[in-house]
């Protein structure tokens, strides 16, 4: 495989995947539906990419983008925990993924890597450990984002049954340097602004660089029609927020958001958002995730890729905070 198409190349994870591909010598084509290229991509990486105009909801542009391509890495997705964006979540994540795999089948793409999420596998409410064998269970604890990613993954497995050579990557919450006004990068902005609330919920976290490296190694591997959880460690949200606060030299969050207080906090944030016109720092769905206790097992990928290891979260977060501080992004 020499030429790789990346969907979502202007997004957080997609940009780091592009960087890893270029540095490993691949010819990279990336779909963009805007003229903006991520500011955190080095200039020499941007210039090495063939940027093509397109959209995963536009099958004609997808067909054009896949001409002469050996492998597709599908990283395009919408991430949101806001109730108002449920419809667009479903359209982009489910319908968009169906379009991408259908064109990949039509174009006889040799290798297809889907960037999914541990949300598509499901969380637990009682502190269980989740691995790749866990079956999705219907329940009202799932966020709209999780539901959209689950159904998107079902489209990929459907394509695998139709002959597409598939690898599914399931990252936990991805941390790194990027646009801290969007995606999980907003965690850094919230801590920088000394958002006071924390929870003792437990979740998996991983650096974006590790996700990119693991994605390319899995693409190059002989594994086929399998999913892999990509998770560096399982931390409480309190530990995560405190570590980021230390990296910024900011105060630790000091108010524990119990389920009851959490319900008050997200309502207060919703009211503030309505008054300011800005997205709230906390929503009902993100508050629910922050209360859950789920451990994600990363043993499968470490066994499958003996040359790969995860970066300790303390180390990667320290570097991320240094980059955010150096960039002096407007608040």
C-alpha positions in Angstrom: 0.0 0.0 0.0 1.5 3.3 -1.1 -1.4 5.8 -1.4 -3.7 6.4 1.4 -6.9 8.5 1.6 -7.8 10.1 4.9 -11.3 11.4 5.6 -11.6 13.9 8.3 -8.0 15.0 7.7 -8.7 18.5 8.9 -10.0 17.1 12.2 -8.1 16.5 15.4 -7.3 12.8 15.1 -7.2 12.9 11.3 -4.5 15.5 11.2 -2.2 13.5 13.5 -2.8 10.4 11.3 -1.8 12.4 8.3 1.4 13.5 10.0 2.3 9.9 10.9 1.6 8.7 7.3 3.7 11.5 5.7 6.6 10.8 8.1 6.5 7.1 7.2 6.7 7.9 3.5 3.1 7.3 2.3 1.5 9.4 -0.4 -1.4 11.0 1.3 -4.6 12.4 -0.1 -7.0 14.0 2.3 -10.6 15.2 1.9 -11.5 18.7 3.1 -14.8 20.5 2.8 -13.3 23.8 3.8 -10.1 25.7 2.9 -8.8 25.6 6.4 -6.0 23.2 7.3 -5.3 22.5 11.0 -2.9 25.1 12.4 -1.1 22.5 14.5 0.0 20.6 11.4 3.6 21.5 10.5 4.0 23.3 7.1 6.1 20.6 5.5 3.4 18.1 6.4 0.6 20.3 5.0 2.5 20.8 1.7 3.1 17.0 1.3 -0.6 16.2 1.3 -2.9 16.2 -1.7 -5.9 18.1 -0.4 -9.1 17.4 -2.3 -12.4 19.1 -1.9 -15.2 16.8 -0.8 -17.6 15.6 1.8 -18.6 12.2 3.2 -22.2 13.1 2.5 -21.4 13.6 -1.2 -20.9 10.3 -2.8 -19.6 11.8 -6.1 -16.8 13.6 -4.4 -16.0 10.4 -2.4 -15.8 8.4 -5.6 -13.4 10.9 -7.1 -11.3 11.0 -4.0 -10.8 7.2 -3.9 -9.5 7.0 -7.5 -6.1 5.3 -7.4 -6.2 4.8 -3.7 -4.8 1.6 -1.9 -6.1 2.2 1.6 -8.7 4.4 3.3 -8.5 5.7 6.8 -12.0 6.9 7.8 -11.5 9.5 10.6 -14.3 11.9 9.7 -16.9 12.2 12.4 -18.8 14.7 14.5 -18.2 14.8 18.2 -20.8 16.5 20.3 -22.7 16.0 23.6 -25.2 18.7 23.0 -28.9 17.6 22.6 -29.5 20.1 19.7 -26.9 18.4 17.5 -28.3 14.9 17.7 -29.7 14.9 14.1 -26.4 16.1 12.5 -24.5 13.5 14.7 -26.5 10.7 13.2 -26.4 12.1 9.6 -22.6 12.6 9.6 -21.5 9.6 11.6 -23.9 7.0 10.3 -25.0 8.1 6.9 -21.5 9.5 6.1 -19.8 6.2 7.1 -22.2 4.2 5.0 -21.3 6.3 2.0 -17.6 5.9 2.6 -17.7 2.1 2.9 -20.0 1.7 -0.1 -17.7 3.7 -2.3 -14.7 1.7 -0.9 -16.4 -1.5 -1.9 -17.2 -0.1 -5.3 -13.5 1.0 -5.8 -12.1 -2.3 -4.5 -10.1 -0.5 -1.8 -7.5 -3.0 -0.5 -7.5 -1.9 3.2 -10.1 0.1 5.2 -9.4 1.5 8.7 -12.3 2.9 10.6 -11.7 5.3 13.5 -14.5 4.4 15.8 -14.6 4.9 19.6 -14.9 2.9 22.8 -18.3 4.6 23.0 -19.4 2.3 20.2 -18.6 -0.7 22.5 -20.4 0.8 25.5 -19.7 1.9 29.0 -20.6 0.3 32.3 -22.3 1.7 35.4 -20.7 -0.7 37.9 -17.0 -0.5 37.2 -16.6 -3.4 34.9 -13.7 -3.9 32.5 -14.6 -3.5 28.8 -12.7 -5.4 26.1 -13.2 -5.9 22.3 -15.7 -8.8 22.9 -18.2 -6.7 24.8 -21.6 -6.7 23.2 -23.6 -3.5 22.8 -26.5 -3.3 25.2 -29.4 -0.9 24.7 -29.9 1.5 27.6 -30.6 5.1 28.4 -27.1 5.7 29.7 -25.7 5.9 26.1 -25.0 9.4 24.7 -26.3 10.3 21.3 -22.6 10.3 20.2 -22.2 6.7 21.4 -25.3 5.6 19.6 -24.1 7.3 16.4 -20.7 5.6 16.6 -22.2 2.2 17.3 -24.4 2.4 14.2 -21.5 3.8 12.1 -19.5 0.8 13.2 -22.3 -1.5 12.2 -22.1 -0.1 8.6 -18.4 -1.0 8.6 -19.0 -4.5 9.7 -21.7 -4.8 7.1 -19.2 -3.8 4.5 -16.7 -6.3 5.9 -19.3 -9.0 5.4 -19.6 -7.8 1.8 -15.8 -8.3 1.2 -14.1 -5.1 2.5 -10.8 -5.7 4.3 -11.5 -3.9 7.6 -9.7 -2.8 10.8 -11.7 -0.9 13.4 -9.8 1.3 15.9 -11.6 2.1 19.1 -9.8 4.9 21.0 -10.8 6.0 24.4 -11.0 9.7 25.2 -8.2 11.3 23.0 -6.0 13.9 24.5 -3.6 16.2 22.8 -2.7 19.6 21.3 -5.2 21.0 18.9 -8.1 23.4 18.7 -9.2 23.6 22.3 -12.5 25.1 21.3 -13.6 21.7 19.9 -13.6 18.0 20.5 -11.9 16.5 23.6 -9.3 19.3 23.3 -11.9 21.5 25.1 -11.0 19.6 28.3 -7.7 21.5 28.4 -9.5 24.9 27.9 -11.9 24.1 30.7 -9.2 23.3 33.1 -7.2 26.3 32.0 -10.2 28.5 32.8 -10.3 26.8 36.2 -13.7 25.1 35.7 -14.4 24.2 39.4 -16.2 20.9 39.1 -14.7 17.4 39.1 -16.1 13.9 39.4 -14.7 10.6 40.6 -16.0 8.8 37.6 -13.4 6.6 35.8 -12.7 6.6 32.1 -10.0 5.6 29.6 -7.6 8.2 28.1 -5.0 8.1 25.4 -2.7 10.6 23.6 -3.6 11.5 20.0 0.0 10.6 18.9 -0.5 7.1 20.2 -3.8 6.8 18.3 -2.1 7.8 15.1 0.8 5.5 15.5 -1.4 2.5 16.4 -3.7 3.3 13.5 -0.9 3.1 10.9 0.6 0.0 12.5 -2.7 -1.8 12.4 -3.2 -0.7 8.8 0.2 -2.3 7.9 -0.5 -5.5 10.0 -1.9 -8.7 8.7 -4.9 -8.5 11.0 -8.3 -8.3 9.2 -11.9 -7.7 10.3 -11.0 -7.1 13.9 -11.5 -4.2 16.3 -8.8 -2.9 18.7 -9.3 -0.7 21.8 -6.6 2.0 22.0 -6.4 3.1 25.6 -3.3 4.2 27.5 -4.7 4.1 31.0 -7.9 4.4 33.1 -8.0 7.5 35.3 -10.6 9.2 37.3 -11.7 12.6 35.9 -10.4 14.2 39.0 -6.9 12.8 38.4 -7.0 13.9 34.8 -8.2 17.5 35.6 -5.6 17.8 38.4 -2.8 16.6 36.1 -3.8 19.2 33.4 -4.1 21.9 36.0 -0.6 21.2 37.3 0.7 21.4 33.7 -0.9 24.8 33.3 0.0 26.0 36.8 -3.7 26.4 37.6 -5.9 25.6 40.6 -7.3 22.1 40.9 -11.1 21.8 40.4 -12.4 21.9 44.0 -16.1 21.1 43.8 -17.1 17.4 43.6 -20.0 17.0 41.2 -22.0 14.2 42.8 -24.8 12.9 40.6 -27.2 15.4 42.2 -24.8 18.4 42.1 -23.8 17.4 38.6 -27.4 17.7 37.5 -27.4 21.2 38.9 -24.1 22.1 37.3 -25.1 21.1 33.8 -28.3 23.1 34.1 -26.4 26.1 35.3 -24.0 25.8 32.4 -26.9 25.4 30.0 -28.4 28.7 31.3 -25.1 30.5 31.0 -24.8 29.2 27.4 -28.2 30.5 26.6 -27.4 33.9 27.9 -23.9 34.1 26.4 -24.6 32.3 23.1 -21.6 30.1 23.7 -21.5 26.3 24.0 -21.9 25.2 27.6 -18.8 23.6 29.3 -21.0 20.8 30.6 -24.1 19.2 29.2 -26.5 16.5 30.5 -24.7 13.9 28.4 -21.2 14.8 29.3 -22.2 15.0 33.0 -23.5 11.5 32.7 -20.2 10.2 31.1 -18.3 11.9 33.9 -20.1 9.9 36.5 -19.7 6.5 34.9 -17.0 4.1 36.0 -15.5 2.1 33.1 -12.1 0.4 32.7 -10.9 -0.3 29.1 -8.6 -3.3 28.5 -5.7 -2.5 26.1 -4.1 -5.9 26.2 -5.3 -7.0 22.7 -3.4 -4.3 20.8 -0.3 -4.7 22.9 -0.3 -8.4 22.1 -1.0 -7.8 18.4 1.6 -5.0 18.0 4.6 -6.0 20.2 6.6 -3.1 18.8 4.0 -0.6 20.1 3.8 0.9 23.6 1.6 3.7 25.1 3.0 7.0 26.2 2.4 7.6 29.9 -0.4 10.0 30.4 1.5 12.3 32.7 4.3 12.6 30.1 1.9 13.3 27.2 -0.3 15.8 29.2 2.8 17.8 30.3 3.9 18.2 26.7 0.4 19.1 25.6 0.1 21.8 28.2 3.4 23.3 27.2 2.2 23.5 23.6 -1.0 25.1 24.6 0.7 27.7 26.7 3.3 28.4 24.0 0.6 28.9 21.4 -1.2 31.6 23.4 -4.6 30.7 21.8 -7.3 33.3 22.4 -9.7 32.4 25.1 
